[in-house]
């Protein structure tokens, strides 16, 4: 085997996350994130982040939790939205919806405008989406919950305005 020097990472990595098609990898730690191309490990993007989450759709769609009061959303590696949750954001999870964890609950928001879809009163350690986006697992300390998510109903409610800003999507 031949060895090749790929460079160094300026932060202590605490998370390594690949995007949905595997072309990019994000390293998060020390209050920063760096996105690399997966094969050549070239730097694609970087910035401040306590947490990082990839969208399940789009190659360069992701969100970062910059602080407990600010979440930034990127589409195709360009910032498209800054969201200030009305609570202290303790965690961030990706997938078909953005999941922002509070102290004892999690809220799901859409990727386009960060509108509330659903609030669930559990404190997950991690969130896993099925490949088809129809099921989501909330993995908590001592238990887990498998939920069904009808994205067609969510998108319809958000587009026609029947989703409540306080309660999210009904059903």
N, C-alpha and C positions, 0 to 999 in steps of 0.2 A: 504494500500500500504506500502510496505517496501521500505526504502530508502537505497541507496548504494553510498558510496563515490567513485567517478570515478577519482579523481585526479584534478589537476589544469592545466591551460594553461598558459604558460610563456609569452604569447604575447597578445596584445589587438586585438581580431579578427575583421577584417573589411570585410572579405569574407569567406563564407562557401560554398564549392563546392563538390558535390558527383560525383564519376566517373560513367561511362555509365551503369554499372551493379549494382551500389549502395553498393558495398562491402567496399569502402573506401571513406573517407571524408577528404578534405583538408581545413585547416584553414590558412588564409593568413592575415598578418598584421604586423605592426612595422618593415617592411623590412625583414620578415622571413615567412616561411611556415612550417607547420607540417601536415603530412598525418597520419590519424588514421584509424584503422579498424572500420567499422560502428557499429558493434554490441557490441564489448567489449571495444571500444575506446582505443585500444593499439596503441602505437606510432610505425608507420611503416617506416617513413622517415622524414627528415627535412632539412632545409638549408636556404640560403639567397634568398629572392625574393621580388620584388616590385609588381609583378603580377604572377598569377598561372592560368594554363589552362589544362584541361583534354582532351585527345584525345577521339573521339567517338568509337574507336576500341582499343582493348587490355585492360587488367585489370589495369596494372601499367604504362600506357603510358601517359606522361604529359610533359608540358614545363613550365619553369619559366623565367620571365624577371628579370634578376639579376640587371641590370642597364639600362640606356638608350642606351647602346652600346653592350649589351650582352644578348643573349637568350640561355638557356641550354635546351636540349631535352633529355628526359629519356624514355627508353623502359624497361618495366618490372622492374621498380625502379632502373635501372642502367643507368648512363649517357652514351649516344651514340653520341651526337653531341653538339658542341658549335657554335652558329651562331652569327656573328657580322653584323647586318644590316647596310647598307650604309646610314642610316639616324638615327635620334634620335627616338628611340622607346618609345612612350608614353603610350602604352597599349598592352595587350595580350589577345587573345580570343582563345578558343579551338573549337573542333568539328571535322569534317572530314578533315579539313585543319587547319594549324596554321594561325591565323590572327594577324598581328602585325600592330598596329596603329601608324601612324606618326601624325604630327600636323594637317593636313587637308586631309589625305588619309589613306587607309588601304591596306596592301598587304597580299595576301594569299600565303602560302608556303606549300609544302608537308612535312609530318612528318618524312620521312626517311632521306632525305638529305638537307632539308630546301631550296629546289629550288623554285624560283619564279614561281607561277602559274598565278596570276593576280594582278594588281594594280587597285584600284577603288578610284576615287577622291571624297570621302565623309568622314566625320569624325564621325563614329558610336560611340554611347554611349555603345551599347551592340550588340552582334551578336547571332542569334538563328538559329540552324540547324534543319531541319525536321528529323524525326526519320529514314527515308530511305536515308538521305544524298543527296537528289536530289534538295532540295531548301534551301536557306539561306536567312535570313532576316537581313538587316543592319538597326538597330534602331538608328536614329540620333536625334538631339535635337528637330527639328520641323517636321520631316518627317521620312518615312521609305521606304526601297527598298526591294522588293522580287526578288531574282535572282535564276536562275536555274543553277545547277552545274552538268555537266556530268563527273562524276569521272572516267568512263571508258576512255573517251577521254583524260582527264588529265593524267591518268596513262600511256596511250599509247604514248602520246606526250613526257612525261618525259622519258620513257624507250627507245624510238627510237631516242631521241635527237633532235626532231623538235621543242621543246620548247626553246624560246630565253631567255638567261640569263637576258636580259634587259627588255623584254616585256612580258615574261611568255608564257602561252599557247594561241594559236590563237583560237578565237571563243568564 
